[in-house]
C-alpha cells in the first residue's frame, strides 16, 4: 500500500493552518505583526514541512526535531516579529497548545458537518472561529476578573463594603478642578448615606446614548481599595457620581472606579 502525496495541496493546507495559528498568537500576545509578515512566517513553516516530505525525513528523529523545534521557532520569530527569547519560548508553547486545541475542534467539526467543496479549508476556518471565540471569552473573563477589586467606602461615620471595577475607559472628571469621578449605584448610595442627602455637584458627561448628560456627584469621606498584595490604598474625599442604572448585568460590581485612583 502506498499513498500519493500532492505537495501543492500539502503546502496550501499547512500554509492555511499555520497562518491561522499565527493570527491567533498575534491576538493573544498583542503583537503588531502585519498580515504579510504572518503569511511569510506560515509559508516558511509550510515549506519546511514539505521539504522534509520530499527528502522522506518527516518521520525521522531529526525531521521531528526540525518540525517541532526549529521550524516552529523560526515561524514564530518571523511571523510575529518577536526578538526576545523569553517571549519566543512563550509563543512556541502557545503555538503547540493552540495547534492541539485547533486539531481537536477540527475533528469534532468534521464529525458533525458535511462540506461539499474544499472540506479541509472549511473545517479549518470553522474550527479557528470556534477556538477564537472561546479564547476571546476566556481572556475577556480573565481581564474582567483581574480588574475587579474589593474595598470600603465611608461617609459621615457610615461604611459600606463595595466591589468595584477599575475601568481604564472611565475618563470622567470634575470640569472645574479636574478631580477624577468614580460611579456608584443609587441603592448603594442609600446604604452609605442612610436618610441623609449629601451635597451634590453636577458633572457633565457624554456617552453614546446620552450626548449631553448630567451626573450628580458628591464627596465621600474616604475610599479604601484592597490590593492584590494584601495592602490597602486610602483615597481621601473621593468624588462619587451616582447612577440609577445597574453597572453590571451579572451584579459583579456596584462601583466603577477611575483608573487614576490606583496610580
N, C-alpha and C positions, 0 to 999 in steps of 0.2 A: 504494500500500500504506500502510495506517495501522495503528497499534497502539492498542488500548483499554486505558487505564490506570485501575486502581481505586486511588484514593487511600488508602482504608482499608487495603487489603492492603499497599500500599507503606509506609504509616506503621507497620503492625504488624511487617512484615519488618525495616525499619530499626531499629525500637524493640528487637526481639529481638537483632539483631546488635550494636547499639551498647551495649546493657546487658551482654551477654556480654563485649564488649571492655573496658568499664569495670570489670567484675568481675575480669577478668584483670589489668588495670593496677593495680587496688587491691591485688591479691595480690603482684604483683611489687614495687610501690613501698611496700608495707606502709602504706597509707593507712587511716585509721579510718572511711572513708565508709560510712554505713549503706545498706541496700538501697533505701530510699525516695529517698535522695539520688542514687544511681546511676540509679534509674528516672527521676527528674526530668531528669537530665542527658541520658540517652538519648532521652527524649521531646522535649526541646528540639532536639537534633540531628536527630531524625527529622522533626519538624515543620518545621524549616528546609529540609530537602531537599524535602519535599512542597510547601512554599510556592514553591520555585524551579520545580518542575514545573508548578504552577498558572499561574505567570507565564511559562512557556516560556523560562526563563533557565538551565536546568540545563546546557546545552551552551555557553553563552557564557563569555567570559573572566572577566567579573565573577561569574557564577554559580560557576565553578570556584574562583575566589578565595574566595568565601564558604564553599564546602563544605570546601575543603582547608586554609583558614587560620582564618577567623572561627568557623564552626560547630564545628570540631574543638577550637579553643581554649576556646570558651565551654562546650562539652560537658565537657571535662576539668576546667575550673575549678569548674563547678557540680557535676558528677557525683562528683568526688573531693575537693572542698573544698580544692583547692590554691591557695595565695595567692602563694607565692614564684615569681617569674618564671622563675628558672633551672629549678625543678622542673616548671613548666608546660611549658617547651620540651622537657624530657626526656620528659615524659608524652606530649606530642603526637607526638614522634618515635617513641616506643614504640607509640603508637596506630597509626601508619602501618605499622610493622613487623609488629605482631600482626594487623592487618587483612589485610596481604598474605599472611601465613602462613595465616591462617584461610581466606582465599579459595582458596589453593592446595590445602589439605586438603579443603575443601568440594568442589572439582572432582574430586579423587581419590575421595572417598567416593561422590559422585554417580555416578561411572562404574562403581562396583562393587556398589552396593546399589540395591534397588528398594523404595520405601516406598509403600504404597497410600494412606495418609492424611497430609495436611499435609507433603508432602515437604520443603519449604523449612525448616520448623521442625525436622523430624527430622534432615536433613542438617546443619543449622547446629549443633544440640546435639551431635551425634556429633563433628563437626569441632572444636567447642570442647573437648569432653572429651579428644580426642586431643592437641590443642595444649596443654591444661593439663597433661596427663600428661608430655608431652615437656619443657615448660618446667620443671615440678617436678623432673624428673630432672636437667636441666642445671643449675638453680640449686642443687639439693642437692649435686651433684658439685662445683660451684664452691665452695660453702661448706665442704665437707669438705676440698677441696684447700687452701683458704686457711688452715684450722686445723691442718694437718699441718706439723710442724717437724722439723728435723734438730738433733741435739745429741750430747753426750757425757756419760757417767755414770762417775764414778770411785769406787773403793773399795779402800783399803789398797794403793795403788800400781798397781792394775789399772784400765784404762779401756776401755769399750766404746762404739762408735758406736750411737746409738739413733735411731729415727724415732718421734716422739711425736704424739699428738693432743691439742690443747688443748680440753678438754671443759668447756663452761660449765655442764653439768649435774652435774659432779663436785663434790659438797659434802662429801666425806669429810674428817674431821678427827680428830686425836688428841683423845679426850674429856677428857684431863687438862689439857694446855697449849693446845689449840686449833690445833696446827700442821697445815697442810694436808698431805694424803696424796695422792701420785701412785701409780699402779699399774703394775707391771712384770710381764711373763710369767715363769714359772718357769724356762724354758730360758735366757732372757737373764740371769736372776739367777745361774744356774750359771756362765755365761760370765764374769760380773762377779766372782763370789766364788771361782771355782775350786773347790778342795776344802774351802774354809773355810766354816763355818756362822756367819752373823752372829748377834748377839744380837737376838732378836725381842721386840716388844711387840704385844699383841693389840688390834686396832681393831674395835669392833663396827660393824656396818652393817646397813642394811635395804634390801631390794630386792623386786621383785615375786615372784621365785622363792625368795627366802631372807629371810623376815621377821626372823630373829634370827641373822644370820651373824657370823662372826669372821674377820678378815683379818690374817694375820701381816705385820708391817711392821718395817723396820729403818732405821737412819740410814746413808745413804751418805755419802761424804766431800764430794762436790761434783757439781753438775749444771750443765753448760753448755748454753744454748739459743741456737742461731744464729738471729738475727732477719733480717727481710727487707731491712733497710737495710745488711746486712753486719756489723753489730755482734754481740757475743756477750755474753749475760747470764749471770752466775755466781750460782748459788744454793748457799750453804754448808749442809752437813748436811741435805739434803732427806730427808724421811721417805717411804720407798718401800714400798708394800704389794705383796704377791706373790700372784699368781693362777695356778692351773694351767690355767685355761681360756684359749683364744686370744681376744685382744681384737678382732681383725678377721678376718672370714671370708676376705677377699682378701689378708690379710697386708700391709695398707697401713701399719700401725704396730704397734709392740710395747710402747708405753707410753702410758698416759693421764695427762696432766699436769693438776694442779689449776690452775684459771684464775688463782688468786692469784699464781702464780709469775711471770706476765708483767706484773703490775701495777706 
